[in-house]
Amino acid sequence: MPDQTVPDQTVEVSVDIGFAIPISGSWATPENQLRIVRRAEELGYAQLWTFQRLLVPLDEAGAPTWAPQYRSVHDPLVTLGWLAGLTTGIRLGVAVVNMPFYSPLLLAKMLTTIDTLSGGRLDAGLGIGWAPEEYAATGAPYHQRGRRADDFLRCLEAVWTTDPVEYAGEFYQVPRSRVAPRPVQRPHPPVLLGGTAEPALRRAGRLADGWISSSQADLTKIAHSIEVVRAGAREAGRDPDRLRFVCRGAVQVRPAGAADRKPLTGSLAKIRGDFDGLRADGITQTFVDVNFDPEIGSPDADPDVSMRRAEEALEALAPG
């Protein structure tokens, strides 16, 4: 459906605002990535974000079984490493890469390199994944995912904060070693966990610097998820007020007036107004992600139309 919404004038909003770069679909070209990134920096956006998807399963007839935005996705960490040298002040984030597809030491090395290349601007969003097909393709064990995630995070912390490193956990080990260089950010880049189930939310409160909502999150109920994360922090003796709560804003710009409008859908004016509602619910950062609009992030979409619509949103939803 063609975009029928005229961009509204940019106004100031109180929640910290980021923007997702073109990472999915036909519009995710190097040229478009650079164009979005440079304009986002000029407009004062706080962060740039990517996401991970490795494959799309096919049905018996050979048709993709997942949403269009998952059918063609660039690697998020390679992309951030490239953009680190082409940006100056804006933060770079991934929401999220799945821990089981890496070892803690390998992922620590990759994230440290991006943090170094960017001069200390990385936000590391981590998750455990939801697709058995991706587990099978990467050789990752699907059982005991939660316990493995706990051990992974403790091992990652050890790699980043102890010298020499020596870690022996339930699932991961690092022999007595020296691992260098260290991240620019100390003690390490902020670790933000994804997840929707209560154990995952509590894990974010216990072990991470914050939480990132999913693209499918019911934003009318996000306050409950935030409270579960905060409860996990309190139970672990941590201060919940020090946590960050990041909303992936799966924005879909559509004609105004729909009676059943969901948050972050509809006119740009309505979407912009939703940011403050999210802030009231406890969200500290929202990033606009039009990759998850099937009219933009699909490999079948017209890349020029996708780019035009993305730039309209980029301009209209910019921080004041």
N, C-alpha and C positions, 0 to 999 in steps of 0.2 A: 504494500500500500504506500503510495507517495506521501511524503510529509506535507501536511496541510497547516502546520503551525508556524506562525510568524515568530521569530525570536523576540523575547521580551528584553527590555533594558536591564543591564546588569545592576544588581543592588547588593548591598553588603549583607552577608549572613554571618551568624555567630559561630557556626561549627567549622572546624578546620577542614578544608576542601582539597582533595586530590583529584587526579584524572588518570584513567587507564589508557595506556598507549595502544595503538592498533597492534594486536597480537594474534587475532583470530579472523579468518576469512579472507576474502579477496582484497580488502582494503589494507591488509597488514603488510605493506611493502616498506623497504628501508626509507624511501623518499617520504612516504606518509608518516612514518614513525618520527622522522626528524622534524617534519613540519609541525606535528602535534606537540612534540617535546619542546621545541624552541618557543612556540607560542604560549604553551602552558607556563614556561618559566617567565616569559614577559608579563603574563597576566597575574603572576603571583600565586599560582597554585603551590600547595605545600609538598605534594608528593606525586610521583609517577608510579604506576602499578602494572604488573604483569600477572599472568596465571599459568598454570601447568595443565596440559592434557596430552597424553602420550599416544592414544589410539582411539578408534571408534569401532566397536564390534559391528558385524554385519549379520543380517538375518539370512535365512536359507535362500532367499532370492537375491542376496548380495546387496541389499539396501541398508544404509546406516540405521542403527537402532537408537542413537542418541541425538540430542538437539543439534541444529545446524552449526552453532558456534563452536562445537567440539570437533568438527570434521577436518579443520586445518589450523593448527596452532603451533607457533614457533616456540622454541625452548626459552623459558623465561629468564634463566640465569645467564645464558650466553647473550641474550638481548640486553640485559641490564649491564653486563660487562662492557658491551659496545657503547651503550649510552652513557656510561660513567665518564668516559673521556670527552663526551660531547655536550655535557652539562656542567654547570658551575655551582649552583646553590640549592637546587631543588632536590628533595630526598627521593630515593629509589626503593621501591618495595616490591616484593613478590607475595601474592596471596592466592594460593600457597603452593609450595613444593612438598611432595609427600616423602616423609622420612624413610619409610620402608624401602624405597627404591635406591637408597644410598647407604653407605656406611657413615657413621658419625664423623670419622676422620676425613673422609673424602668430602663430605658436605661442608665441614668446617673449613677445609682448604679453599673450596670454591667460594664460599661466602666471604672469607677473609680477603680473598683476592678482589672481589667486587668492592668490599669496604675500602680497601687500599686504593684501588683505581679511582674511586669516587671521593677520596679524601674524607671518609667517615660519614657517608650519607645513606647507608643501607638499613632498611627494615626487613628482617627475615621472617616471613610468614611460613609456618610449617604445619603440616597436617599428616593424617595417616591414610588418607584415600578412602574410596568407597567402591571401587570397581574391581571385582575379582579378575577380570580380564587383564587389567594392568599389572596386578600382582603376578599373574601367571607369566606374562610376557617379560617381566623384569626378574623373575626368579625369587621374588620376595615371599616369605611365609605369611599366609593369611591368618593363621591362628594366633591367639594371644597378642593381638595388635596393641591393645592398651598397655599391657605390661612392657611390651617392647618399646613403645613410645616413651614411657617413663625412663627406661634404661637408656634409650637413645639420647634423651635430653640431658641426663646426668653425665653421659660420656662426652657429649658436645661441650658442656660446661667445663668439664675437666680439661679437654683439649685446649680450650680458649684461655683458661685461667690458671693452670698449674705448669710449672717448669722446674724439672722435667715432668712430662706427663707419664702417669702410670694409672691405668684404669682396668679393673676387673669386675664387670657387672654380670648380671644374669644372662644376657644375650650378647653383649659387646665387650671387647677387650682391646686395650692398647698397651703393648709392652713398654717398659721404661724407655722413653724416647724424648728427644727435643723436637718440638714442632714450631717452626718459624716460617714466615714472620707472624707477628701478632696482629689482630685487627687494629685499625686506627681508633675505633670507639672502644672505650674501656668500661667494664671488663670485656665487653663484646657487643656486636650489633644487637639492638633490641630484638627479642624473639617473641613473636606473636603467634598464637596457636589458632587454627581453625577448628571446626567441629560443631555438631549440633546436639549430639546426645549428651545427657547429663554427665556421664563420666568424663567426656572430652571437655565440657565446660569447666568442670571442677579441676581438671588437669591444668587448664590455662590459668586458673586462679592460684594453684599450688606452685607451678613451676615456671611460668612464663611472665613476660612483661605486659601481656595483654591478649586480647581475643579479636578475631576477625570473623564477621558473619559470612554466610555462604550466599551464593547468587540466588538460591531458592528460599532464603529466609523469609518468614512471615514478619514483615516489619511492624505490623500492628501488635506483635507479641515480643518484640525484641527486648523490652525492659525486663521480662522474666528471665531470658537467657543471660542478660547482664547481671542480674541479681544472683544467679547460680554461680557465675564466675566469681563474683565478689564473695559469696559464701565460701567457695573453695579457698580463696585467699585468706579469709579470716580463720578458717579451720587450720590452715597451715601456719598461722601466726604472722601473716604478711598484711601489709596495709593495702586494702583494696583501692584506696584513693590514689595510689601510685600507678595503677594499671591503666592502659590505653584500651579503648573500645572502638574498633574500626568497622564501619559498615561498608560492605561492597554495594555501592549504589547501582544496581542493575537498571539503569535508567532507560525508559522507553517513551520517547516524545510522540504524542498522539494528539489528535484534535481534542479540544477542551469539551467538557460537558458530559462525559460518561458518568452515569449514575453509580456504577460499581467500581469507580477508579481506585486502584491500589496505590499505596505510597510510591513515589518516584515514577509514576506513569502519568500521562496526560500532557497538558501544556507546560511550557517551560516555567511559567509563572507559578503553577501549582507545584511543580517539582522543586523549584527553589524554596517555596514555602515549607516543603516537607523537611528540609534540612534542620530547621529550628525545632521541629517536632522530634526528630531523632536525637537532637541534643538534649531535649527535655527528658527523654527516656534514658539518658546516660551515655549516648554515643559521643566520643570525643573527636572522631575523625570520620568523614564520609568521603569516599572517592567515587566519582562518576565513571561508570563502566558501560559504554555503549556496545562493547563487544558482545554482550549478552542479549542485545536486541537482535532477533533473527533477521530483521530487515537490514541490518548493518554487518553483523559478524559472521554471516554465512559466506561460504566460498561461491555461492550462486548469486550473491548480491552484486549490483553494479558498483564497482569500487569508487567511481567518481561521485555517485549519489551518496554512498556511505560516508565518504570524506566530507562532503558538503554538510550533511546532517550532523556529523560529529563536530565539525568546526562551529556550527551554529550553537550547539550545546556548550562547547568549550568557551565561547565568548559570553553567552548569556548567563552561565552558571558560575562564572569566575568569582573569586573572592572580591569583596569590595575594596 
